[in-house]
Amino acid sequence: MPAAAAVSLSAVSLSDGSASAGSTSASESAKPLPAAERVYAHVKQSVLDRRYEGGMLLTEGELAEAVGVSRTPVREALLRLEGEGLLKLYPKKGALVLPVSAQEIRDVVETRLLVEEHAVRKAASATPAGLIGRLEELLAQQGREAESGELAAAAVSDRCFHAEIVRGTGNAILVRLYDQLRDRQLRMGVAVMHAHPDRVAKNVPEHAEILETIRAGDAEAAAEAVRRHVGRVRHLIHGDVR
């Protein structure tokens, strides 16, 4: 994978939620992450950006060497990732990166449509203060990433565009539900970007259409724009995700 396509896990996490400012001192923020956390971040990011693809077998020894730790924190990190549904552990063999199933794709798309259509209708009917400006910034960022071919970064900003609309509902339960899809969305999104690099540029006008329908206050047109956009991604993603 090109270096430009890699996005750090911390960047993914912060771009999808608000960071608490001033809560940590400079000395605390400089503290190195525990070994198990470093392994967790390394493996999770590598799965999300497809350096570790579905069907690949990872061994404790290889991961320990890659991160520069002993095997004990590797086991701890792999157990955590298995709990998140990204890996399947096989004793004395290693950890298998689980492919994304067709059923999981259907489930994610169905949940996205339920949440996003409601959110965009609400945004168009009563646009929260600042939402238009934030969406414009994300749209400009996506345009830059499309021009430079930053595929993984484009997948992150794509997801952030939709997440911003969901956050605009002010419904904390809905936001938490949507945030649970984040890792799956990013993994599928990166897969689509790699299989269909032209999709990065096509997302920009589709997102612009969603933004304009919100700006116009047309709730039904906004919901229809979301349906078309997510529907296109669904058709592209079948057979492309590993």
C-alpha positions in Angstrom: 0.0 0.0 0.0 1.3 3.5 -0.8 2.5 5.4 2.2 0.0 8.2 1.5 -2.8 5.7 2.0 -2.0 5.0 5.6 -3.9 6.8 8.3 -3.0 6.4 12.0 -5.6 4.9 14.3 -5.4 8.0 16.5 -6.2 10.2 13.6 -9.2 8.0 12.7 -10.5 8.1 16.3 -10.1 11.9 16.7 -11.6 12.7 13.3 -14.7 10.9 14.2 -15.3 12.5 17.6 -14.4 15.4 19.7 -11.2 15.2 21.7 -11.1 16.6 25.3 -8.9 19.6 25.2 -6.7 20.5 28.2 -7.5 17.4 30.2 -4.0 16.0 30.0 -0.7 17.6 30.9 2.1 17.7 28.5 4.1 15.1 30.4 1.1 12.7 30.5 0.5 13.0 26.8 4.2 12.2 26.1 4.0 8.9 28.0 4.4 6.0 25.7 1.5 3.7 25.2 1.5 0.3 27.0 2.9 -2.5 24.9 -0.5 -4.2 24.4 -2.0 -0.9 23.3 0.7 -0.5 20.7 0.1 -4.0 19.3 -3.7 -3.4 19.3 -3.3 -0.1 17.4 -0.8 -1.6 14.9 -2.9 -4.6 14.1 -6.3 -2.8 14.0 -5.0 -0.1 11.7 -3.4 -2.6 9.5 -6.7 -4.5 9.2 -8.6 -1.3 8.6 -6.3 -0.1 5.8 -5.9 -3.6 4.4 -2.2 -4.1 4.9 -3.5 -7.2 6.7 -6.3 -8.5 4.4 -9.1 -10.9 5.1 -7.8 -14.5 5.1 -4.3 -13.6 6.3 -2.8 -15.5 9.2 -0.9 -13.4 11.7 1.5 -15.1 14.1 2.5 -13.8 17.6 6.2 -13.9 16.8 5.8 -11.8 13.6 3.7 -9.2 15.4 6.0 -9.1 18.4 8.9 -8.4 16.1 7.0 -5.8 14.0 6.0 -3.8 17.1 9.1 -4.5 19.2 7.5 -6.1 22.1 7.3 -9.6 23.8 4.6 -12.1 23.0 2.6 -11.5 26.1 1.1 -8.1 25.1 0.6 -9.5 21.6 -1.8 -12.2 23.0 -3.6 -9.6 25.0 -4.1 -7.4 22.0 -5.2 -10.3 19.8 -7.8 -11.4 22.3 -9.3 -7.8 22.4 -9.4 -7.7 18.6 -11.1 -11.1 18.5 -13.7 -9.7 20.8 -14.3 -6.9 18.3 -14.9 -9.4 15.5 -11.8 -8.6 13.4 -9.8 -11.7 14.1 -10.3 -15.4 14.9 -7.6 -17.0 17.2 -6.3 -20.5 16.6 -4.1 -21.9 19.4 -0.5 -22.5 18.4 -1.2 -21.2 14.9 -2.0 -17.5 15.1 -4.8 -15.1 14.4 -6.8 -15.2 11.2 -8.0 -11.8 9.8 -11.7 -12.4 9.2 -13.0 -11.4 5.8 -16.1 -9.2 5.7 -19.0 -11.4 4.9 -21.8 -10.5 2.5 -24.3 -10.6 5.4 -22.2 -8.1 7.3 -22.2 -5.8 4.3 -26.0 -6.0 4.1 -26.3 -5.4 7.8 -24.1 -2.3 7.8 -25.8 -0.8 4.7 -29.2 -1.4 6.2 -28.3 0.2 9.5 -26.6 3.1 7.8 -29.7 3.8 5.7 -32.0 3.7 8.8 -29.8 6.1 10.7 -28.6 8.4 7.9 -32.0 9.0 6.2 -33.5 10.0 9.6 -30.5 12.2 10.4 -30.4 14.0 7.1 -34.2 14.6 7.1 -33.8 16.2 10.5 -30.8 18.2 9.4 -32.7 19.6 6.4 -35.9 20.3 8.4 -34.0 22.2 11.2 -30.3 22.6 10.4 -28.2 22.8 13.5 -25.9 25.8 13.9 -22.5 25.3 12.4 -23.4 22.1 10.5 -23.3 23.6 7.0 -19.8 25.1 7.7 -18.4 21.8 9.0 -19.8 19.8 6.0 -18.3 22.4 3.7 -14.9 22.0 5.3 -15.1 18.2 5.0 -16.2 18.4 1.4 -13.2 20.6 0.6 -10.9 18.1 2.4 -12.4 15.3 0.4 -11.7 17.2 -2.8 -8.0 17.6 -1.9 -7.7 13.9 -1.0 -9.4 12.9 -4.3 -6.8 15.0 -6.2 -3.8 13.6 -4.3 -5.1 9.9 -4.3 -5.0 9.5 -0.6 -7.4 6.5 -0.5 -7.4 5.7 3.2 -7.7 9.3 4.2 -10.6 9.7 1.8 -12.4 6.8 3.4 -12.0 8.5 6.8 -13.3 11.9 5.6 -16.1 10.2 3.8 -17.2 8.6 7.0 -16.8 11.8 8.9 -19.1 13.6 6.5 -21.9 11.3 7.3 -21.1 11.1 11.0 -21.3 14.9 11.2 -24.9 14.8 9.9 -25.8 12.1 12.5 -24.2 14.1 15.3 -26.3 17.0 14.2 -29.4 15.2 15.4 -28.4 15.8 19.0 -29.5 12.3 19.7 -26.7 10.8 21.9 -28.1 7.2 21.6 -28.3 7.4 17.8 -24.7 8.8 17.7 -23.4 6.0 19.8 -25.2 3.4 17.6 -23.7 5.0 14.5 -20.2 5.1 16.0 -20.3 1.4 16.5 -20.3 1.0 12.8 -17.1 3.1 12.4 -14.5 0.3 12.0 -16.6 -1.7 9.6 -17.4 1.4 7.5 -13.7 2.3 7.3 -12.7 -1.2 6.4 -15.3 -1.4 3.7 -14.6 2.1 2.5 -10.9 1.5 2.0 -11.7 -1.7 0.1 -14.0 0.2 -2.2 -11.4 3.0 -2.8 -8.8 0.5 -3.7 -11.0 -1.6 -6.0 -12.5 1.5 -7.6 -10.1 4.5 -7.2 -12.4 6.6 -9.3 -15.0 6.3 -6.5 -13.0 8.9 -4.4 -13.7 11.7 -7.0 -17.3 10.5 -7.5 -18.0 10.8 -3.7 -17.4 14.5 -3.8 -20.3 15.6 -6.0 -22.6 13.1 -4.3 -21.7 14.6 -0.9 -22.1 18.1 -2.4 -25.7 17.1 -3.5 -26.5 15.9 0.1 -25.1 19.2 1.4 -27.1 21.3 -1.0 -30.4 19.5 -0.2 -29.7 20.2 3.5 -29.0 23.9 2.8 -32.2 24.1 0.8 -34.2 22.6 3.6 -35.6 19.8 1.4 -35.9 16.8 3.7 -37.2 14.3 1.1 -34.6 15.3 -1.5 -31.9 14.9 1.2 -33.1 11.5 2.1 -33.2 10.5 -1.5 -29.6 11.7 -2.1 -28.4 9.6 0.8 -30.3 6.6 -0.5 -28.7 6.9 -3.9 -25.2 7.5 -2.5 -25.2 4.6 0.0 -26.9 2.4 -2.6 -24.1 2.9 -5.1 -21.5 2.0 -2.4 -23.5 -1.1 -1.6 -23.3 -2.3 -5.2 -19.6 -1.6 -5.5 -18.7 -3.2 -2.2 -20.1 -6.7 -2.9 -17.3 -9.0 -3.9 -14.6 -6.3 -3.2 -14.1 -6.6 0.6 -11.7 -9.1 2.0 
